Amino acid sequence: MFGWIKNLKKGLNKSSKKINEGLTKIFKSKKINEETLDELQDLLITSDIGISVSDSIIDSLRKKKLNDISLESVKKNINESLVEILLPVQKKLELKSTPHVILMIGVNGSGKTSSIGKLASKFSRTGKKVGIVAADTFRAAAIDQLRVWAERTKSKFYFTNVNSDPAALVYKSYNESLEEKIDVLLIDTAGRLHNKSNLMDELSKIIRVMKKIDEKLPQEIVLVLDGNSGQNSLKQVEKFNEVTSLSGTIITKLDGSAKGGFIVSISKKFKTPIFFIGVGESEDDLIDFNAKEFSKALLSL
Amino acid sequence: MFESLGEKLSIAFKKLKGKGVITETTLNDAMREIRIALLEADVALEVSKSFIQLVKEKALGKEVLKSVDPAQMVVKIVNDELIEILGSENYELNLKSKPPAIVLLAGLQGSGKTTSAAKLAKRITQTSNKKVLMASLDVYRPAAQEQLEVLGNQNQIQTLEIIKNQKPLEIAERAVNYAKSEFFDVLILDSAGRNQVDDKMMKEIVTISKKIKTTERLLVVDSMAGQDAVNTAKHFNTALNLTGILLTRVDGDSRGGAALSMKSVAKCPIKFIGVGEKVEDLEEFHPDRIANRILGMGDVVTLVEKAHKEINEKEAEDLQKRFLKGKFTLNDYSKQLSQISKMGGIGGLLKYLPGLNEIKNKIEESNEHNEIINIQNSIISSMTKKERIYPELIKASRKKRISLGSGRSVQEINKLLKQFKKMSQMVKKVGKNKQLESMLKSGDQNSIQSMLTNNKFL
């Protein structure tokens, strides 16, 4: 099989094992009754899927009046529901303009900078000319961190002094990248909590400045979400969507035992595309999101 | 997005009206709601379950006092238990050892270790006369060591010189030796982010903590963490025998249920919380605040605080009084339209008030754009004083005059009047909302005054 599927499965293995064990325990010995369904819902909940989605999954199970309550059959049912929700958000990030500008945003520590490094490596390996803009001028050594990635991936590096205006840097870098015929321009931004209006205003300003050059800019606004998050991730999508118009998300850190089940809730509620998921620390560990594989891996099917 | 627990319990307890004692049957529905509230707050499932059992035992057979409703009683029990588990004392760092006292920070990637290291160092130098050294053991993330160095330079805290290609253990040992020879009182070690399932990385940190005599081993945890926080706490505690937890990004709007999970599993105190991006933004842990967040009771406080920030204290109080009294004229409406738009529009305002979700949606339907606020303000300013107090006076000829004065169509004026009528009815409902009123007035919940002054992070 493809290497990345293995990778994904490896990453999700621990979690699916746990769900698996739980399911076996439930369905070996009991008939499908309310108590059982409750327990099954609990299992979904431990994956951070959230109450409302797990409710609807359980409801659909209940309506189906399963004759076959074997583990495989019930899991296939859940899998069907998950895939139905996840398939519409499985989108490829396609480069359509030169440069194709990708603005990376998110709360602090979600993994924006590392994801940019991995994206730069991905694009440069396919022969694209990559530019990286260090528009996180706030966090200590954020520029240095990104510089290392730019050197590793042989990307053109655009930066400015610490604490200077990120919007001005973005404006300048874009114009330069046009002249230099850059194919992909990756813009790193400072981490910001979505409930801080001043920081959200700063983000709007960066976008506004780009739109002054060209209404179509930036081509992508990508929200980076930490795979360890819980239900707050929904609020992040909601709030960032209010000030920007998200074109997609990247879900990071799915190589641990966190299940990233909130992806399902987000997909159901916001239909925001998922471009990539992060399943490890190395450069190749940012893989395309695949709904079927994700769901299968989650349920260990 | 979330309703408060109090609201849900009111529904669950409707059946209980007229009954004097909380029975098992009546309690079960309520427990279901509590369970959902905890899970929505990201409290780990296993922790939620044992917590509910505890609350159930405490609540069962309790006599319902005439003056309060059973929902409030149960909320109180839940709240008290949460505070009890979260820990009611404040804990400082234990730095009583032969110098240097060594503090090791560990946690997942991106949980906030490096920033927290600087915050801790700053706090120690400010509250005591101690000399603090910081060292980063993160040789994996690009520029991680430089990040700590920059933070040190910015805040006059010394950091260990960076020598490339050293292993984490070598750096740690060098840091200890340097701290000893230069007579530092405290050494803060910032470790690389690692996941608990990564055996190699976990072994690395275990080795470091075994070879070096640490006095504090703190787990740094993102308050936005989900269900898996409980596993993180378990594994790190097994590996390091943690002495405390440092909860970060409490200035976000997560419910922070991870705090309860961590505390229950690791059995060590939550010592500090990170409440902002500045190096000073580290506070002692207050269990009541996190309890409020988990239960969704902090919403009113958030509203009050937001009003406080955007308007001012006096006006915020006036606004609340108006809401409580249910009195509202076109004059008030106009005056507050602009203030309200500052606070995220009417919808943004009402979503903080318990029991008003439905109303919020209705208002959002009819008042979606801020532009409308401008239009409406121009119409109101073309009205006479009398018209603003008695809008029912405004008939056809007055409408024509207002329309000429404001440059707005009669239809728009009609729309405003209709909307205002709706609005004032809703405000009356808000005024009658007993739960809100009692929350704002009751003494044992935070009084309005302390809500205004005290709640930096809620």
Contacts between the chains, C-beta under 8 A, distances in Angstrom:
chain1	res1	chain2	res2	distance
A	14	B	197	5.9
A	42	B	45	5.5
A	45	B	39	5.6
A	45	B	45	5.7
A	45	B	227	7.0
A	46	B	44	7.6
A	46	B	45	5.0
A	46	B	227	4.9
A	47	B	227	7.1
A	48	B	42	7.7
A	48	B	226	4.1
A	48	B	227	5.1
A	48	B	228	7.4
A	50	B	40	7.5
A	51	B	36	5.5
A	51	B	39	5.9
A	51	B	40	5.8
A	107	B	224	7.2
A	107	B	249	7.3
A	107	B	252	7.0
A	108	B	110	7.5
A	108	B	112	7.0
A	108	B	249	6.7
A	108	B	277	7.6
A	109	B	109	7.6
A	109	B	110	3.0
A	109	B	111	6.4
A	109	B	112	5.9
A	109	B	222	6.6
A	109	B	249	7.9
A	110	B	110	6.3
A	111	B	109	7.2
A	111	B	110	5.9
A	114	B	141	7.6
A	117	B	142	7.7
A	138	B	277	7.6
A	139	B	147	7.4
A	140	B	114	7.9
A	140	B	146	7.8
A	140	B	147	4.7
A	140	B	148	7.8
A	140	B	150	3.8
A	140	B	151	4.9
A	140	B	154	7.1
A	141	B	143	4.5
A	141	B	144	7.7
A	141	B	146	4.2
A	141	B	147	3.7
A	141	B	149	7.6
A	141	B	150	5.1
A	142	B	143	7.9
A	142	B	147	7.7
A	144	B	142	7.3
A	144	B	143	3.7
A	144	B	146	5.0
A	144	B	147	7.7
A	145	B	141	7.0
A	145	B	142	4.7
A	145	B	143	3.9
A	145	B	144	7.5
A	145	B	146	8.0
A	145	B	147	7.3
A	146	B	142	8.0
A	147	B	143	7.5
A	148	B	142	3.5
A	148	B	143	6.0
A	149	B	142	6.4
A	193	B	249	6.6
A	193	B	251	6.4
A	193	B	252	4.5
A	193	B	253	7.7
A	194	B	252	7.5
A	194	B	253	7.5
A	195	B	251	7.8
A	195	B	252	6.1
A	195	B	253	4.4
A	196	B	251	7.6
A	226	B	110	6.2
A	226	B	222	7.3
A	226	B	224	7.3
A	228	B	108	6.1
A	228	B	222	7.0
A	228	B	225	5.4
A	228	B	226	6.3
A	228	B	228	6.0
A	228	B	229	7.7
A	228	B	232	7.9
A	229	B	222	7.8
A	229	B	224	5.1
A	229	B	225	6.8
A	229	B	226	5.5
A	230	B	42	3.4
A	230	B	224	6.6
A	230	B	225	6.2
A	230	B	226	2.9
A	230	B	227	6.4
A	230	B	229	7.8
A	230	B	254	7.2
A	230	B	257	7.2
A	230	B	258	7.0
A	231	B	40	5.8
A	231	B	41	7.6
A	231	B	42	5.7
A	231	B	226	7.1
A	231	B	254	7.8
A	231	B	255	7.3
A	232	B	42	7.3
A	232	B	224	4.4
A	232	B	252	6.9
A	232	B	253	7.1
A	232	B	254	3.7
A	232	B	255	7.3
A	233	B	224	7.5
A	233	B	226	8.0
A	234	B	1	6.9
A	235	B	1	6.6
A	235	B	253	6.1
A	235	B	254	7.6
A	238	B	1	7.4
A	253	B	108	7.3
A	253	B	109	6.3
A	253	B	110	7.4
A	253	B	195	7.3
A	255	B	195	6.7
A	255	B	197	7.8
A	256	B	108	7.2
A	256	B	195	3.8
A	256	B	196	6.9
A	256	B	197	5.4
A	256	B	198	7.7
A	256	B	228	7.0
A	257	B	195	7.6
A	257	B	196	6.9
A	257	B	197	5.2
A	257	B	228	5.6
A	257	B	231	5.2
A	258	B	226	6.4
A	258	B	227	7.6
A	258	B	228	3.8
A	259	B	227	7.6
A	259	B	228	7.1
A	262	B	226	6.9
A	281	B	140	7.2
